[in-house]
């Protein structure tokens, strides 16, 4: 079946039809790099990585261009740099490296482009000038502001009346604004803040214009898919869309001259609240991977439908580890089978193409694991190939099954366990049950579970510590 996506602006699922199948474009709002990024902010990373993989399979790897931006000029970055007495790029480079390391832990492919606001400044300034020239923006007291009244369909993306949007955004009602909803495109820099020269005076850009300029510079307009968390719907994405529509007001399809599809993922909740730094209820990937594999964290982020809220709990992580245990266990028991070069299973693919229905796709993976374990003869190779191809499309099962089960042990511990398992097998072979039981207890004290089979004994760590 063809891919369908829920389009926030249409408020419905729509068949995905790119403007040009030979050049499919997607942009996703990335982090502001002033600190470590919590696991909630990594939900879009993983969700849109699955979509990226699916688009590449459908249209070809070279045909899909994916940009995920970095905001590297911001009040929070300025404060952090001032606290440490360093330049802002010291802060941004540190946390960008940490962010990219997190993405690797979660098995996310690197985007085609990772544009940064500070490296797009000429394009930002030029775009502001174009908006002023069209009468969609105006200068006032050292600022340049977007005139929301110049965009007659302002609010069409979020679907909220203007008075609700103003209250929800907590906009600054400055005396130089023509309308309370007008937002800043350029503003004067405060003392000791980064500053750039521009025709509007020295200063720095507002948040919303940065993304519009980065999209236009890296991908061109319109783009096929604009993604991000639902928390960005208003004001950020609403304001982006308004800017893009006004820049291209001459186009016959003005409403879709910025993004053809708007796709938003739901919140990741911690307890009963949205996970956020301001609430102090954050969990960081660098800490989580000390007790659970990154692949399990990825599974946990995809276990619910991407548009629905997801509760982040210790049980969710434990269940995700067990789910992958089931899949890797099937592969481990079929270690001697060479997989056939099959594509993803049709039922699995249909689930994923139905608005990224990852829960249904995961259910199909379990069915494929069962099929592998019950298949015989040449069917085992085909079953293994279908499981690997399907799971790989979601970013899973690229690891070695043995490494998965033994991943929490260092080389010294692995050597010790291997020796104990071999000695236990020898004791069992000679019916020295007392020695076998003693070694079993020693292995249990090391948190090791031994699995005996006709082909020999294998082991796994019961818990990753």
N, C-alpha and C positions, 0 to 999 in steps of 0.2 A: 504494500500500500504506500502511497506517497506520504511524505512527511507533512504533518499538520502541527501548527503551533498556536497556542493561545495568545492572541494579540490584545494587549491591554487596551489599546485605543479602540479597537472594534468590539471589545468585551465578548469575544467569541473565538473559538478555534477556527483557523483559516488554513487551507492548503498552502504549503510554502512554495512560492514560485519566485525565484530570484529574478532581478532585472536582467541579468546576464548569466546564464549557467556556466559560462567560461570564466567568470570573475565574481564569485560569491563573497560578500563582505559582511563582517560582523564586528561590532564594537561593544565592549563591556567596560563599565566604569570600574577602575581599580582603586587601590588604597591611597590614603594620604600618609606618606612615609615619615612619621614622626615618632613611632614606637612599634613594638611588635604587633602584628596583626592577629586578632583573636580568631578562634575557630568559626565564629558566626560570620565574619567577613570572608571566610574561605568557602562558604556555601556557594556563592556565585562562581568562584574559581572552579569548583568541581562540576557544578551543573553545566556551565557553559563549555567546559572541557569535553563533556560527553557530547554536547551538541556539535562542537568543533570536530570531534572524531566522526560523528555521524555524517556531517556535511562533507568531510573529506572522502569518506567511503562512497557517497552518492555522486559527487561531482569531480572527484580527483583531488589529490593532495595539493597539486600546484594551483588549482582553481580557487581555493578557499583562502581568503585573507582575513586574518583575525587580529584585531588591535585591542589591547587592554592597557589603559593608560596608567600613568603614575602622576599623582598630584604632589609636586615637590616645591611648591611655594604656598604658604598657608600660615595663618596666625599661630596654630599649634606648633608648627615647625619653627617659626620665629621665636616662640617662647622657649622651646627646648634648646635651641641654639644659644639664646641669651643666658639661660640657666647654666649651660656648660661652658660658655665663653668661647664658642667655636663658630665657624661659618656654617650657613645652612646646609651646604653640600656635604659637610662632614656627617650631619644628622641623616640626610636623605640617602647617602650612599650606604651608611651602616644598616638602615632599616630596609632599604631596597634589597640588599644582599640577603637579609634575614627572610624577607618575604619570598624571594625567589627560591631560597632553600626550603621554605615551607611548601611551596608549590611542588617541588621535586619530591618531598616526603609524601605528598598526597597523590603522586602519580600524574600530575597535570602536565600536559605538553606545554612547551613555551609558546606563547602567541607569536604570530608572524611579526608583529610590531609591538613595542612597548614604549609608546611616545611619552615624553615628559613635558610638563607645562613650561619649564624654564628653557627648554630647547625648541619651543614652538612660539617664542615671543614675537618674532617678526610677523608670523601668520596671525597671531592674536590681535596685534595692533592694526594690521591691515584689515582684518574682519570688522573690528570696531569702526574703522573709518568708513567701510562700506555701509554699515548699518546707519551711521550718522548721515551719510550721503543720500540714503534712501528715505530719510525722515523717520526711521524706526528707533533712533537713539538721539540723545541730546546731551550737551555739556552743561554743567551747573556747578559752580563753586569748586572747581578743580576735579570734579567727578564727571564721568560719562555714564549715563543711565539708559537702560532699555525702556522704551515707551510701550508699556503693555496695551495702551489704548490704540496703538497703531496695528495691533494684531487682533483682528475682529473675532477670531476663534480661540483666543487665549483661554485655556482651561479645558480644551477638548480632549486632551490626553488623560488628565486625572478625573475629569468629569465633575468637578466641584464648582459651585458658584463662586464668584469673585470674593464676596465678603468672607466666605468660609476659608478660602485659600489665604487671604490676608491674615486672618486670625491664626490659622494653622502654621503659617510660615514664621510668625512672630517678626514680621518685617520691621525694619527701622523706619519710622515715619519722620523723615527729615524734611525740613522746611523747603529745601531746594527740589524736592520731588514734585513732578506734575500730578502723580497719582500714587497712593500709598503702596501699590503693588509693584511699582517700577523698581528694577533691581540694577545693581552696579555692574558695569562692564569694565570700568577703570577707576581707580581711586588713588589719592595721594598716599605715598608711603609715610609711615611714622618714622621719627628719628631712630636710627640704627636698624631699620628694616631694609630688606632688599629693594632696590629701586631700578627702574628702567626708563630711559628717555622715550618720549612719544610725542606726537603732534598735539596731544591733549595735556601735556605737562608731565613731569617726572612722576612715576608711581608704579603701580602693579595691577594686574588684572583681577577681576572678580572670578569666582569659581566657575560659573556656568559658561562663560565665553571660552574658557580654556578647553573644555571638552569639544565644543563645536569646532574650534580651530584645529584641534588635534585630529578630529575625525576627517575634516576636509583635507588636511595636509597628508595624512597617512593613507586614507582610503578613498577620498573623493566623495561627493554627495550626488545622489542620495545613497545611503547604505541600505543593505537588505535587512539586517537585524541589529537592533540596539537593545542590549541587555543590562541587567543590574538588579540590585536588591529592591524590594518594594518600598523600602524607606526612601529611595531616591526618586520615586514617582513625582512627588511634589516637595519642594519647588524645583529640584535640579533638572529632572527630565522635562517637566513642563516648560521650563525656561529655555532649555536647549531647543526643544521643538519649536517654540515661538521664534527664536532667533533664526533657526534654519528656514522656517516658513517665510519670514520677512525678507531674508536674503534672496529667496527664489520666488518672489511673489508674481513673477511673470510666467511661471510654469503652468501648463494646463492642469496638472494634477498637484496643485500647490500643497495639499494636505499631506502628501507622501513624498515631498521633495527633500525630506531630511532622513527619515527612516521608514521603511516599508512595513516593518513589523517591530512592535515593542514587546519585549519578553521580560517578565520580572519574577524573581524567586521570592518565596516567603521568608519570614523571620526564622532565626534559630533562637529558641527560647531556653532560658536557664531557670528552671523552676517555673514561676508564673510570669516572669518578666523577659523582655527581649534582652539578649546578651549585648552588653555595651560597656565601653570603658567608663562612661559617666556613672553607670550603675555599680561599677566595681565587681561585676559578676562575669568575668571573662576567663576563658580557658585558652591557653596558647599551644600551638602545635609543637613547639620545641619542648614543652613539658609533657604533653600527652604522649609523644612517641617514646618516652622513657618507660611507659608501661603498656603500650599497645602499638602494633605496627601501623605505619602510615596508611597501608592498604586497608586496614580495618577502619581507620578514621574516615577514609574515602567512602567505604561501604556505608558507614553510619550516616554520612551526609546525604546519601542517595536513597536511603531506605524508605523515606517518605516521598510523596510526589513533590516536585520542586516548588509548586505554587502554594503548597500548604505549609503552615507553621510546623516546625519540628522541635520536639523537646529533646534537649541534650542532657543525657544522664549517664551515669556509670553503667547502668544496665544496658543502655543502647550500645555502648562500646563493647561490653562483654558479649552481647548477642551478635554483634557484627563479627567479632573474632570467631565465634562458634559457627556462624554462617560460612565464613571462609575456610574454617577447619573442614566443613563438610565437602566443599568443592575441592580443596587441595588434597583431602583424603582420597577422593575418587581418582584424582590424577596420580597420587602416590601409589595406589593399588594397580594403576595401569601404566606404571613407569616403563615397562618393557614394550609398550605399544607405540609404534610410530604413527603420529596423527596424519590422517588424510588431509589433503588440501581442499577442504570444504569451506564454504562461506558461513556466515552466521545462520542460525536456525530461523526459518521463516516466521514461526510464531514469536520468537524472541524479537526479531526485527520489527514485526508488526506492532508489538508492545512499545518499543522504543520510538517508533515513528508516530505513534499516537500521542503527541505532545509530551514526549520524553517520559513515558509512564514507567519509571524505573522500578517501582514495586512489582508491577506485572512482569517486567523483564527479568527481575531477580528470581521470581517464582519459576520462570522458564529455565533459568540456569540450574535450579535444583532438579528440575525434571530432566535436563540434559545430563546432569551428574548421575542420576539414577539409570538413565539409558546407557551410559558408559559402563556402569557396573553390572548391568544385566545383559549387555550385548555379548555376542560370541563371534568367533571367526573374523572375517573382514569387516563386519559391522562395528567391531570395537574401534578400529582405526577411524572410521567415519564418525562415530559417536564422539571420540576424543577430539577430532578436528572441529566438529560443530561446537563443542563446549568451549574450546580454546578461542575460536573465532568470535563466538558470541560474547564471552566474557571480556575478550580483548577490546571489543568495541566500546565497552564501558570502562576500560582501563584496569581490568582485573586479570589475575592469574598469569602475570608475566614472570613471576618468581619460580624458583625451584621448589617443589613440594617439600623436600627434605629441609631446605633452608627455612621454609615457612614454619615448620614444626619445631625446629631447633634454633630459631632466630634470636631467642633471648640468651643464648649461651655463647661465651667467648671461646676461643680456640682451645684454651687449656681445659675448660670445663667439658667441651665436646670430647676431647681426647680421653678424659677421665671417665666420662659416661660410656663412650664406645668400648673402653677396656672392661668396664663393669658388665656391660651387656654381653660382650663376648664371653667373659668368664661365667656369667649366669647361664648362657646357652650351653657352654661346655658342661657345667654342672648338671643341667637338666638332661643332656645327652647321656651322661654316665649315671643318671638317676641318683645323684648326690643332692637329695632334696633339702637337706639341712643347709648346705652351702648356697643352693639356689635361693632359699628363703632369706638367708642372711644378706645376700647381695641385693635381693629385691628390696629389703628394708633400707639398705644403704642408698639405693636409687630413689626410693620414696623420700628419704631425708633430703635428697638433692632436688626434690620437686619434679621427679622424672616419672613418666608413665611409659611402660614398655608394652608394645603390642606384638603378640606372637602370632605368626601365620605359617602356612605351609612353606613359604619361600624364605622364612627366617624371621628374626626379631628386629623391630624398628622401635624408635623411641621418640618422645616429644616432651617438652616442658609443659607441666600442667598450667602454670601461670607465668606470664612474662613480668619480671620484676626489674 
